[in-house]
Every structure is written in C-alpha cells, then in structure tokens.
C-alpha cells in the first residue's frame, strides 16, 4: 500500500486501541463507584480508605496503559515509515489500499462507522466522493470519460450505494441470483434499455446533507465534462444512498437537476431507522446509569451519517418533472394471508404511508435489494425508454 495509507491505518488502529482503553477505564470507574456506594451503605465509612486506594491504583494502571499505547502507536508509525518509505511523488505507482477488494470493503465499513472523524483528521482513509470505473477512481475530465465510456451516450443512470457499502456492492450475490458474477442492475439496464450505468463511491459516515451537496457537485462536473449533451439522467440509491439522492434533488437547483428524469430508492429509511433510535436510547441510558458504559461507548462511536437516520427525512418537494419511485422489501413471503402483518426487510420497516409510487417485494432482506431478480423488472419498467 502507499505510505500515507499505511501511516493513517496505523494511526487509526492506535486510536481505536486508545479509545477501547478509555471505554474500559470509564466502565471500571462507574462499576466500582456503584459497588463501593452499596458497600458504604452496608458497612459505613470504613470502606472509604479502601475506595481511595483502589482509585489510586486504577488511575496508575490505566495511566500506564494509555502511555504504553501512545508509545506503541508512535513506534508503529516509525516502523511503517522505515519499511515503506514515504514517496512524495503524487504519481506513486504503488497500488492503493482503497482499490483492493478486501481492504476496500473494510474501508467502506470503517467510513460508515467513523468516516466523519476520518474526514476531520484529513486521513487518506476517508473516502472522497468519486466516480468509479473498473475498480478505480475515474477523473471527471472529458478525456477520461471519453476513454472510459466512448461517445454518443446521452442517457446516464447513476447508482448511489448505501451505508458502509461501496460501488462493488451493486453485484451483491450476483452468482447466486443470476448465475454469473458481475451482473448488476446497471449492466441489465444498459443491455435492455440503453442506459449507461455510472457508479460512485463516497464516505457514508458524513452527514446526509453533506453527501447530498457533494453529489450535486460531482454531477455538475460530470455533465459539464461529458463528451456529448446528456438528455436524461436517472438516480438509483440503495438505503442511505436513496436519502442522499432525494436530498440532493430537493435542495439543489443547478442545471444537472433539469435533466433528471427519475429517482428510485431501494429500501431507503425515509421514516428513520429503528436501529439508530435504539442505539441512541442505549447510549443515553448507559451514560446516565453507568452500567455497561463500555457498551454505550461502543455505540457512541457511530458516525454523523448513522445518527442522521434517527429521524424521518424532511426536505422541500422534489420538482414535479422528476418521477420518484421506491422499492420496499419484507421478509414475509407473498403467500401469507393479506391480514397477516408484514414486517420490514430486517433493517427498514414498511412505512405506514408511501411518499411516492412504491412497490413491495416479498421474501427479500435489506441487502438483497442491491441485486435481485424481483427488483430489476420494477426498475426496467420505471426507466423504460420513452416512445
């Protein structure tokens, strides 16, 4: 990997270790405080000296742990620099960690969980919002776009992935679903309806509004650099990606929005995510009570992007000229009696009211919506070429 990536990975690992030690320390202090409080009510002031001795020992122990972790982190950075010397040349030919399949998946998860902090630290592990082609970032220049896609392509469908995902996520379980690796909605739409699929990757740990602004910036640059005038643009977003796409369309008035024909959301939590609301309750409860503070600390590290899923999405109306569709999923099979309540897809419940034209697919979980034979006919019908 590149030296800067190795350095920032080392820093992130050391920071995680120090954070874990801090959670253990705070939980230890909270637990011993409760225990000694109970003992004092039973035994009286005799426990006070023991409590103070325990406190001093605890502080010394954890102080040594924190000092050791800081020293270990600094030593690890020096070792990485020695093994993998810094290359200042921006044309560094070494493979990027961000472009490898396994590490790329892990970085997507890391950005979803802590991407806002990585961005604040200006870490190379913080994903930028970029176009992706052949598992590489694609510069938004006319020359690069022409080399990648050719000319004469005037109908573009942009795929916006969801939380902790990446551009590769659109081929989720392709072999099991389609009998062939790499089959995606984009590939099928190109074959059947002439849409050119455009994939992007971004830092899902940033707030939804920030990513919506970046999406608008990217699409503005894309249309300005595209080799031919774009006649139609469609956006397809999975989960958080749908919220980012809808937010961008609702708040942006730049020219790119005027060529958008449709936006399709797949399993997007328009009414908020129950799991995030539960996490917020757990974090508040553990902070107030002191019990299981380690667990509350782990829950509390979630990113701003995740915290945005607490409340329903609110935004100005999308322009009437833009068609809006939604695919929702339920784990319950379609053969169940109509009066039997339907659950959601395992992460996003079925909404009580629909915000746009919607369809529900049965026996499908949240990630299945990324690449499923029951979903594609809906996409194809909504995005079919106009007479």
N, C-alpha and C positions, 0 to 999 in steps of 0.2 A: 504494500500500500504506500501511498505518498506520505512523506514525513509529517506534514501538517495533520493528516488524518490520524496517523499513529500517535502523535503528540496529544491531540484532542481526545482520542479514545482512551489514552492513559489518564488524562485529567478527569474525564467523565467517570472512569472506573474508580479512581481515587476519591472523587467527590461522592460517589454512591456509597463507598465504604465509610467515609466520614459521616454521611447522613444516617446510615444504618446505626453507627455507633451512637450518634446523638439521640436517635429514637430509643435505643436500648437504655441509654442513660436517663432520659426523661421518664421512661416507664419504670425503671428501677426506683427513681426518686418518688414517683407517685405511689407506687405499691408499698414501699417502705413507710412512707408517710401515713398511709391508711393503716398499715399493721401496727405501727407504733402508736397511732392515735387510739386504736382499740385497746392495746396493752396499757396505755396510760389510764384509760377509764377503768380498767380492771385492777391494775397494780399500783396506780398512783404515780407520784413524781419520781419514784425510784428508777423508772425507765429512761428518764431524760438524759443522764450521762451516757447510757448505752447508745441512745439515739444519736448523740453528738459524735461519739467515737465512730459509729457506723457512717455518719455523714462525712467525716474527715477521710476515712478510709475509701469511701466511694468516690469522693472527688479526686483523691490522689490516683486511684486506679484508673478512672475514666480520663483524667488528665494525661496520664501516661499513654493510654490507648490513642487519644487524639494526637498527641505529639508523635507517637510512632507512625500513625497513619500519614500525617503530613510529611514526615521524613521519608517514609516509604514511597509516597507519591512523587516527591522531588527526585528521589533516587531512580525511580522507574522512568521518569521523563529524561533524565540524563542518559540512562541505558538505551532508551529508544533512539535518542539523538546520536548516540555512538554507533549503534547497529545500523541505523537508517539515516545517514547524514542528510541534513537539510539541503534541498535543491531549490534555489531561489528562482530558477528559470520557470516562467509560467507555462512553458511548453514541455514541462516534465512528462516524459513518455510513460512513466510507470502507471499501471492500472490503478484506477480509483476504486477505493473501497465502496463508494456509492454505486458503482455499476456492476458489482458482483451479485449473483443471485442470492446466495445465503446471507452475506452481510447486508445486502440491500434490503432484504426482508426485515432483518433485525433493526436496521436503521429506521425503517418505516414505523416499526413499533416504538422505538426509542423516541422518535419525533412526535408520535401521537401522545405519548405519556409525558414527555418533558421538552417538547420542541420549543415552547416559548422561552424557557430558560436557556436552551442552547443558542437560540437567536440572540438573546440579550448578551450572552457571553461571546458572540461572534465566532462561535465554534464552526469548524468546517463540517461537523456532523449535522448541523442544522440544514435541512433541505431547502433549497430555493424552489420557487415555482418555475418549472422549466418544461418545454416540450420534450417528448421522448420519442426516439426512433431507433429501432434495432438495439434496444437496451442502452442507449447513450443519450446524453443531452443533445438537443439539436438547436444550434444558434438560430435566432429569429432574424435571418437575413434572406434576401431574395435568392442569393446564390445557393445557400444551404437548403432552402426549401425546394428550389428547383431541382437540385441534385437528389434530394430525398424522395420527392413526390412527382417530379416531372411537371408538365404544364397541361392546361386545359381542364383542370379540376376546379370546379366552381361551387360544389356543394360539400360542405365540411360538417362532420359530426364530431364534437369534442366530448371526450369521456373524462369525467372528474371523479376520481376514486374517493373512498370514504376513510374514516378514522383508522389509523395505523396500517393503512394499505399502501399500495404503490401502483404504478402503471401495469405491472405484471399481474395484478390481482384480477384483471378482467378475463384471464384464462383459467380461473379457478375451476379445478376438477374437469378440465376440458376433455381429457381422455375418457373419464367415466361417463360424462354427459353426451359427448359427441363421437366418441370412438377415435379421436385424433387429438394430439397435442396442439395447442395454439389456436384452437377455434374460439373466436370471440364474437360478440355482437357486432363489433366494428367490421370484422372480416366478412361476416354474413351480410351486413347492410351494404358493403361495397359490392359484393357479388350480386345481390338481388335487387338493390335499389340505386346503386351508383353513388352512394355517399362515400366520401373519403374519410376514414377514421383518423382522428388526431388524439393522441394520448398525452397526458401531462402528469407530472409528479409534483407534490408540494408538501409543505410542513403542516401536518394536520393538528399539531399542538398549538398553533397560533389561533387567536380568536377567529370566529367565523367571518366577522366583518372585515378583518384584516386580509383574510384569504380571498374574500369576495372582491376587495379592491385590487389585489394582485392579479386575480383572474381577469378583471376588466383591463388592467394594464397589459397583460400578456396577449389578450385577444385583440386589443387595439394595435399592438405591434405586429401581431400575426397578419391581420387584414391589410395593414399598410405595406408589409413586405411580401405578401402573397403574389406569385408571378402573374396571376390573372384576377380580374374583378370577381369577388365572391358574391354569388347570387343568393345562396341560402346557407344558414348556419343553424345547427341544432346542438343542444347541450343535453347530455345524459349523465346524471350523477347518482352514485350509489351512497346511501346513508348520509353521512355528513356532506359528501360531495354534492348531493342534491340541494342541501341547505345553502351551500356556498354558491351554487349556480343561481338559485332563486334569489338570493340576497343581491348578487351582482346585477341581475336583470332589474330588480326592483329599485336599486339606488343609482345605477349608472345611466347616464343619458348620452354617452359618447356614440359616435357613428356605428360602432360594432353592433350595438343593440338593435339597430334598424334593419339588419339583415337576418336577425334571429327569427326562424320560423317556429321553433318549438323547444320546450324544455321538458325532459322526462326525469322524474325522480324515482329511484328504486329503493324501497324500504327506508325512506328518509323520515326521521322522527320530527315531523312538523309540530307535534304537540309536546315535545320534550321527551327525554328518555328516563323511564322509571329507575334504571340502574344508577344514573347520575344523581337523581334525587335521593335514593337510598344511601349513596356514598356520602352525600352532604350531611344527612342525618347522622350517620355513623361518625363522621369526623367531628361534628358538633358534640355528640354525646360523649365520645371518648375524651374530648378536650375538657368538658365540664366535670366529668366524674373522675378522671384519672385512671380508670380501669381500662386495660387493653390499649393504653396510649400508643404502644408500638403499632397496633393495627390502624388506629386513627392516623398516625404519622405516615404510614404507607399509603393510605387512602388519600391523604392530603397532598401527596406529591403530584397528583394529576394536573394536567395542563389546563391552560385557559380555554383551549378548544373543547376539551371534555366538559369543563364547567359551563360552557355555553349551551350544553344540551340539557341543562336543568329546567329551563323554562320554554314554553312554546315559542316558535319563531314568529316574530312580528315584523312587518315590513309594509311599505306602500304597495298599492296594487301594481301588478305587472301589466304593462300595456296590453290592451285588448288584441292587438295584432299578433301577439305571441300566444301560441297554443300551449297549454300546460296540461301535462298528464302525470299520473302517478301509478306505480305498481306497488302493491302491498302484498304481504305474504302471511299465511297462517300455517302453523304446524299441523292443524287438524285436517284430516282428509276431506275431500269434497263429497264423499259418500255419506258423511254424517247427516243426521236429520237436521233440517233447517232450523229447528227450535233449539238445538244444542249450541250453547255459546262457543264462538270461535276465539281461540287465543291468538296472540301475535306470532311473530317469526322467531321468538326466543329472546330478542333484544328490543324490538319495537312492537308495541301492541297495535291492534287495529283501532283506528280512530273512531270516535263516535260520529264525527261529521267529516265529510270529504271536502277538501279545498278546491278540487278541480275534477276533471274526468278521471276516474280511477278504475282499476281492475284488481281483483284479489286472486292470487294463485294459491292453491291448497297443497299441503304436504311439503312445504318448502321453508327452509330456515333462512336466516338473515344473509349469510354468505352465499347461499345458493343463488340469490338474486343477481350475483355478479355474472353468471354464465349458465343459464338454464333454458332447456328447450321449451318450457311452458311460458317463458317471458319473451323470448325472441319474436314469436308471432304478434304479440302486442306491439312491440317496438316497430316491427316492419309495417304493421297496419297504420300506426300513427304517423310514420315517416315515409309512407309510400309516395313514390313520385307523382306529382300532380299532372293531370291530363294535359 
